[in-house]
Amino acid sequence: IQAYKQALSEPSSNMLKALIASNLANSYFQLGKYEEALELAVAGCNLDPSNLKAFYWRAMSLRKLNKFDEALEIAEGLLKKEMHNASFKDLAENIVKEYKLGKINESIGAIKTLINTNQDIKPIIEASIKDLKEILIDSNIIQDFIK
């Protein structure tokens, strides 16, 4: 990381700085420092808008920060540029899956909250379960769970 930081501070072309920034973003991402990774990935994107690696680490960081809409927008942009890139396809698919799983967890949390309040909640629970089933069916997640 220190070597990348040093290289980033030295005079060089925007293209080279973007490459260094995206490599540094990758390093921070691997350490679980997603805010720092995002900041560097954004810098890489701004320095060289043709650096797809910087956009990839930007989307990956946004995904880990639960900023799914923005992450998916970037992933879809990557796929438009390289539609056969397996990493870009996997990224977009994983963003959608994590978003849907997050919605499932939100619904489960709402159900638990309602149950704990001891209100007449049967219609609300039935509606929430219906929503969960639709999400699971749409995303092909846990098909056996809903049978």
C-alpha positions as CSV (number, residue, x, y, z in Angstrom):
1,I,0.0,0.0,0.0
2,Q,2.8,2.4,0.9
3,A,4.5,1.8,-2.5
4,Y,1.2,2.6,-4.3
5,K,0.7,5.7,-2.2
6,Q,4.2,6.9,-3.0
7,A,3.7,6.2,-6.7
8,L,0.4,8.1,-6.7
9,S,2.0,11.2,-5.3
10,E,4.7,11.3,-7.9
11,P,4.3,13.2,-11.2
12,S,2.9,10.9,-14.0
13,S,0.2,10.7,-16.6
14,N,-3.5,10.5,-15.6
15,M,-3.6,7.1,-17.2
16,L,-0.8,5.8,-14.9
17,K,-2.3,7.5,-11.9
18,A,-5.7,5.9,-12.6
19,L,-4.0,2.5,-12.8
20,I,-2.2,3.0,-9.5
21,A,-5.4,4.3,-7.9
22,S,-7.4,1.3,-9.0
23,N,-4.7,-1.0,-7.7
24,L,-4.7,0.8,-4.4
25,A,-8.5,0.6,-4.3
26,N,-8.2,-3.2,-4.8
27,S,-5.7,-3.3,-1.9
28,Y,-8.0,-1.4,0.5
29,F,-11.0,-3.5,-0.7
30,Q,-9.1,-6.7,0.2
31,L,-8.5,-5.3,3.7
32,G,-12.2,-4.6,4.1
33,K,-11.7,-0.8,4.0
34,Y,-14.5,-0.1,1.5
35,E,-14.8,3.6,2.0
36,E,-11.1,4.1,1.2
37,A,-11.4,1.7,-1.7
38,L,-14.4,3.6,-3.1
39,E,-12.6,7.0,-2.8
40,L,-9.6,5.6,-4.7
41,A,-11.7,3.9,-7.3
42,V,-13.7,7.1,-7.9
43,A,-10.3,9.0,-8.3
44,G,-9.2,6.3,-10.8
45,C,-12.5,6.7,-12.8
46,N,-12.1,10.5,-12.8
47,L,-8.4,10.3,-13.9
48,D,-9.1,7.9,-16.7
49,P,-12.7,7.2,-17.7
50,S,-11.5,4.3,-19.9
51,N,-10.1,2.4,-16.9
52,L,-12.6,-0.4,-16.5
53,K,-10.7,-1.8,-13.6
54,A,-11.3,1.4,-11.6
55,F,-15.0,1.2,-12.4
56,Y,-15.0,-2.5,-11.3
57,W,-13.5,-1.6,-7.9
58,R,-16.0,1.3,-7.6
59,A,-18.9,-1.0,-8.1
60,M,-17.5,-3.6,-5.8
61,S,-17.0,-1.1,-3.0
62,L,-20.5,0.4,-3.5
63,R,-21.9,-3.1,-3.2
64,K,-20.1,-3.7,0.1
65,L,-21.4,-0.4,1.3
66,N,-25.0,-1.5,0.4
67,K,-25.3,1.2,-2.2
68,F,-26.9,-1.3,-4.6
69,D,-28.6,1.1,-7.1
70,E,-25.3,2.9,-7.8
71,A,-23.3,-0.3,-7.9
72,L,-25.7,-1.9,-10.3
73,E,-25.6,1.1,-12.6
74,I,-21.9,0.9,-12.8
75,A,-21.9,-2.8,-13.3
76,E,-24.4,-2.5,-16.1
77,G,-22.2,0.2,-17.7
78,L,-19.2,-2.2,-17.5
79,L,-21.3,-5.0,-19.2
80,K,-22.2,-2.6,-22.0
81,K,-18.5,-2.1,-22.7
82,E,-17.5,-5.8,-22.3
83,M,-20.6,-7.9,-22.5
84,H,-18.7,-11.2,-22.4
85,N,-16.6,-10.4,-19.3
86,A,-17.5,-13.1,-16.7
87,S,-16.3,-10.9,-13.8
88,F,-18.6,-8.1,-14.8
89,K,-21.6,-10.5,-15.3
90,D,-20.9,-12.1,-11.9
91,L,-20.7,-8.6,-10.3
92,A,-24.1,-7.5,-11.7
93,E,-25.7,-10.8,-10.7
94,N,-24.3,-10.7,-7.2
95,I,-25.4,-7.1,-6.7
96,V,-29.0,-8.1,-7.6
97,K,-28.9,-11.1,-5.3
98,E,-27.5,-9.2,-2.3
99,Y,-30.1,-6.5,-2.8
100,K,-32.9,-9.0,-2.8
101,L,-31.5,-10.9,0.2
102,G,-31.4,-7.5,2.0
103,K,-35.1,-7.0,1.2
104,I,-35.8,-10.4,2.6
105,N,-34.0,-9.6,5.8
106,E,-35.9,-6.3,6.1
107,S,-39.2,-8.2,5.7
108,I,-38.2,-10.8,8.3
109,G,-37.2,-8.0,10.6
110,A,-40.6,-6.3,10.1
111,I,-42.4,-9.6,10.9
112,K,-40.4,-10.1,14.1
113,T,-41.1,-6.5,15.2
114,L,-44.8,-7.0,14.5
115,I,-44.9,-10.3,16.4
116,N,-43.2,-8.7,19.4
117,T,-45.8,-6.0,19.6
118,N,-48.5,-8.6,20.1
119,Q,-51.0,-6.8,17.8
120,D,-53.5,-8.5,15.6
121,I,-51.0,-9.0,12.9
122,K,-52.2,-12.0,10.9
123,P,-53.1,-10.0,7.7
124,I,-49.8,-8.1,7.8
125,I,-47.8,-11.3,8.3
126,E,-49.6,-13.0,5.4
127,A,-48.8,-10.0,3.1
128,S,-45.2,-10.1,4.2
129,I,-44.9,-13.8,3.5
130,K,-46.5,-13.3,0.1
131,D,-43.9,-10.6,-0.7
132,L,-41.1,-12.9,0.5
133,K,-42.3,-15.7,-1.7
134,E,-42.4,-13.4,-4.8
135,I,-38.9,-12.2,-4.1
136,L,-37.6,-15.7,-3.7
137,I,-39.3,-16.9,-6.9
138,D,-38.1,-13.9,-8.9
139,S,-34.5,-14.4,-7.8
140,N,-34.4,-18.2,-8.0
141,I,-33.3,-18.2,-4.4
142,I,-34.2,-21.2,-2.1
143,Q,-36.8,-22.6,-4.4
144,D,-37.4,-25.6,-2.1
145,F,-38.0,-23.2,0.8
146,I,-41.3,-22.0,-0.6
147,K,-42.7,-25.3,-1.9
